[in-house]
């Protein structure tokens, strides 16, 4: 793959932001600027990472991002550029058949678009969530799709929600 088709840090950050927006049960979200590359650990020890992003870094190192969050059980986790790329690769290069494969077609098309075209396109929050879940867990753990191919999202508590709303209005 040529260097002009690489998925940028900004693109992966937008995917992570969509994942967190689609998953309101994640808490304690904190974003960080980080240095990545072969000498990153040494550079972090020697320099204040809060300096301007325009600061020169040694060849092979660059500024990136990291987001920390906790799940409903309180367990801490994080996403980085590399984690999002791992999720993209798992979706694009794995053999997903049936409905799952059909659902990933949009992500696959986005992935192979030329850079300038790809950066004009927006993935849905559900697609962004799927990418991050594959990066974190190697599979889809929870659905964030607002609509299924067969109608609205399945809600086993819909009746209870309707009754609660009626009681609140009284």
C-alpha positions as a printed Julia matrix, in Angstrom:
170×3 Matrix{Float64}:
   0.0     0.0    0.0
   1.4     3.4   -0.92
   2.01    6.03   1.73
  -0.65    8.36   0.31
  -3.46    5.95   1.23
  -2.66    5.61   4.92
  -5.47    6.12   7.43
  -4.54    9.25   9.4
  -4.58    9.83  13.15
  -7.38   12.36  12.61
  -9.51    9.73  10.85
  -9.0     7.15  13.59
  -9.71    9.76  16.26
 -13.03   10.58  14.56
 -13.86    6.86  14.59
 -13.06    6.65  18.33
 -15.17    9.76  19.01
 -18.12    8.15  17.18
 -17.68    4.97  19.21
 -17.82    6.88  22.49
 -20.84    8.92  21.33
 -22.67    5.73  20.35
 -21.87    4.18  23.74
 -23.12    6.6   26.4
 -22.59    4.05  29.17
 -18.81    4.57  29.01
 -17.59    7.0   31.65
 -14.53    8.9   32.82
 -13.48    9.69  29.24
 -10.11   11.44  29.04
  -8.15   12.29  25.89
  -4.36   12.53  25.74
  -1.79   13.57  23.2
   0.93   10.95  23.0
   4.16   10.39  21.13
   4.47    7.15  19.16
   7.45    5.64  17.4
  10.66    3.76  18.07
  12.02    6.29  20.61
   8.7     7.34  22.15
   9.43    6.12  25.69
  12.76    7.93  25.78
  11.29   11.12  24.3
   8.48   11.16  26.88
  11.05   10.91  29.67
  13.14   13.74  28.23
  10.47   16.22  27.17
   7.26   17.79  28.32
   4.5    16.29  26.11
   2.34   19.36  26.62
   4.57   21.38  24.3
   3.32   22.51  20.92
   2.39   19.84  18.42
   4.69   21.61  15.96
   7.72   20.6   18.01
  10.07   18.47  15.99
  10.31   14.84  16.94
  13.12   12.49  15.91
  12.57   10.69  12.62
  10.11    7.82  12.9
   8.22    9.41  15.82
   5.02   11.45  15.66
   2.24   12.95  17.75
  -0.9    10.83  18.13
  -3.83   10.41  20.52
  -5.11    8.08  23.23
  -8.52    8.02  24.92
  -9.11    6.35  28.29
 -12.57    5.36  29.5
 -14.34    3.0   31.9
 -17.09    0.51  31.08
 -20.28    0.09  33.16
 -18.48   -2.34  35.5
 -15.78    0.28  36.17
 -13.04   -1.51  34.23
 -10.63    0.93  32.56
  -9.77    0.6   28.9
  -8.3     2.76  26.16
  -8.21    3.28  22.42
  -5.33    4.51  20.28
  -4.7     5.01  16.58
  -3.21    1.52  16.44
  -6.23   -0.08  18.18
  -8.62    1.48  15.67
  -6.42    0.31  12.77
  -6.44   -3.19  14.28
 -10.26   -3.11  14.25
 -10.37   -1.86  10.67
  -8.01   -4.61   9.54
 -10.06   -7.27  11.35
 -13.22   -6.12   9.56
 -11.71   -5.52   6.13
  -9.41   -8.53   5.85
 -11.39  -11.21   7.71
 -13.98  -13.43   6.1
 -17.35  -12.26   7.4
 -20.24  -14.02   5.76
 -23.99  -13.56   5.92
 -25.6   -10.57   7.56
 -22.38   -9.58   9.36
 -20.48   -9.43   6.06
 -23.29   -7.45   4.5
 -23.19   -4.99   7.4
 -19.44   -4.47   6.96
 -19.64   -3.65   3.24
 -19.84    0.1    3.91
 -16.73   -0.02   6.12
 -14.86   -2.02   3.48
 -15.79    0.45   0.75
 -14.75    3.4    2.93
 -11.42    1.71   3.66
 -10.44    1.25   0.01
 -11.48    4.71  -1.21
  -8.62    6.97  -2.31
  -7.53    9.19   0.58
  -9.09   12.44  -0.64
 -12.43   10.75  -1.34
 -12.38    8.72   1.89
 -11.82   11.84   3.98
 -14.99   13.4    2.53
 -17.1    10.41   3.61
 -18.57    9.81   7.06
 -19.12    6.42   8.64
 -22.18    5.94  10.85
 -21.8     5.78  14.64
 -22.68    2.08  14.41
 -19.87    1.47  11.91
 -17.42    3.42  14.09
 -18.52    1.4   17.1
 -18.03   -1.89  15.24
 -14.5    -0.87  14.22
 -13.53    0.03  17.79
 -15.13   -3.08  19.25
 -13.15   -5.27  16.83
 -10.0    -3.38  17.85
 -10.71   -3.79  21.56
 -12.42   -7.18  21.78
 -11.92   -8.9   18.39
 -15.69   -9.01  17.86
 -18.89   -7.02  18.23
 -19.87   -7.16  21.9
 -22.9    -4.85  21.76
 -24.97   -3.32  19.01
 -25.19    0.41  18.56
 -27.23    0.3   15.39
 -30.35    2.39  15.79
 -32.15    0.5   13.04
 -31.89   -3.12  12.05
 -32.43   -4.19   8.43
 -35.89   -5.41   9.49
 -37.19   -2.4   11.41
 -36.48   -0.59  14.62
 -34.0    -1.69  17.25
 -35.13   -4.64  19.37
 -35.99   -3.51  22.91
 -37.06   -6.17  25.42
 -38.03   -3.42  27.86
 -40.12   -1.35  25.44
 -43.36   -2.06  27.32
 -41.82   -1.05  30.64
 -40.48    2.15  29.1
 -43.91    2.99  27.65
 -45.59    2.42  31.04
 -42.97    4.55  32.82
 -43.49    7.41  30.35
 -47.28    7.25  30.79
 -46.92    7.36  34.61
 -44.5    10.33  34.35
 -47.05   12.25  32.26
 -49.85   11.78  34.82
